[in-house]
Every structure is written in C-alpha cells, then in structure tokens.
Amino acid sequence: MSKFLQKQLILVFLGCFIAMNTHAAQIFITNYPSEANAKVFATKYQSEANCIVYETQYSSDNEPGVWFYTKYKSDARATIYCTQYKLEADLIVYYTKYKSDARCRY
C-alpha cells in the first residue's frame, strides 16, 4: 500500500470517529509508533495543519476537533504517537486556545 493511500485511510478513520462521536475524541498517546493508529506532528502554524485541535478536560464535549486525552489505552477511540518530524507524520495538528476554532479538514 502506498504511503499516500495509507495516510488517506488514517485520516478517514480519524475523521469518522471524530465527526460521529457524541463525545470528545478520546485519544491515548503511546510511546511506541507500532501501537499507534496515526503518527501526529504538532505544528506552530495553523495553515500547515490537517486538524485544528482543542484539548478539553471534559470527555463529554462533542464538537469536531475537540480531543480528550485519556490515561488508559482501553478507554481511547484512537491511539496516537507524537513525532518530532513532520515528514514522518500521518496527521498534522495545530493546537488552538479556542474551542470555536477546532475542526478537521481533509
């Protein structure tokens, strides 16, 4: 499978559970890339991002692009690995301070 197709499938997967979920996207961060559904790179520039993410403290928030980080992998809808290299990433995110800015575009 080509790397482009693999990235597109991961974005579709993440997009489906983020958009259809009635609660915030429950995310678990792993230290192992082999465990992750997606490798994520956090950018400083909103224009580079596939997703603009708002980090919430409440799992009941139900808007696209709102992520809730869970302590346990079994509670998560997706597992991500945070990479420090943009070229390695399947998903590029920008963290916003404002919930109203949160969204994912593909």
N, C-alpha and C positions, 0 to 999 in steps of 0.2 A: 504494500500500500504506500502510495507516495506521501511525503511529508505534508504537502498541501492538503490532500484529502483527509489525512489523519487530523490535522488542525481543524478543518471544517467540521468533521464529525464531533470533535470535542466541543467546539463552540456551539453546535446544535444541541448536544447533550446538556451542556451547562445552561443554555438558553431555555430549554424546555423546563428544567426543574426550577429555574429562577422565575420564569413567567407564570407557570401553572401552580406553583406552590402557594398555599394560602397563608403561609408564614414566611418569615425571612429565610433566605437561602442559608441553610445550616452547613457551615464549612469547617472541615478539620484540616489543620496544617500538619503535614508529615515532614520528617527529616529525610525521607527516602524517596527519590524520584520514581522508583519502580512501583511504589504503593499508590501513587497519585493518579487521579483521573485527568489532571491537567497540570502543566508547569506554568506558573504565573510569574510575570515580571511586573513590578510596580514602577511606573514611570512618574516623573516630576511634571510631565506636560500632558494636559487634558487632550490635546489634539492628536496625540500618539495612541491613545487608549482605545481598546475594543469595548471595554466596560468602564463606566464611571461608578465607583463603588462607595456606598456609605456604610460605615461599620456601625452596627447598632448593638446596644446592650440587651435588647429585648427580642426573643425569638418569635414573638407574636407580630412584629412589624411585617406587613405584607405588600411591599412595593418592589417592583423590578429594580435590581441593582443594590438592594439592601442585603447585606451579609451579616450573619450572626456566627461568630466563631465559637465552636463547641469544644469542650475539653476532651470529649471521648469520640473516638472514630466511629463507634457503633451508633452514635446519635446523629452523625452527619449524613447529609444527602450527597455530598461530594467531598473528595479528598484532594487537596492541592499541595504542590511543592513549590516553594518560593525560590526562584532562581535569580542570581545576580546578573545574568546575561540575557539581554533582550532577544538575541538570535536563537536562543535555546527555548524560549517561551512559546506555549500554545495560546496563551491569553495574556494580553497586556492591559493592566488595570491602572486607573488613576483614582486615588482616594480623595473624596471630597468632604468638606466640612458640613455640607448642606444636603439634607435628605432629599430635597426637591430636585437636586441636580443628578441624582442617581439614575442610571439607565445602562442598558447594554445595546450596542449596535453591532451588526454583523455585516 
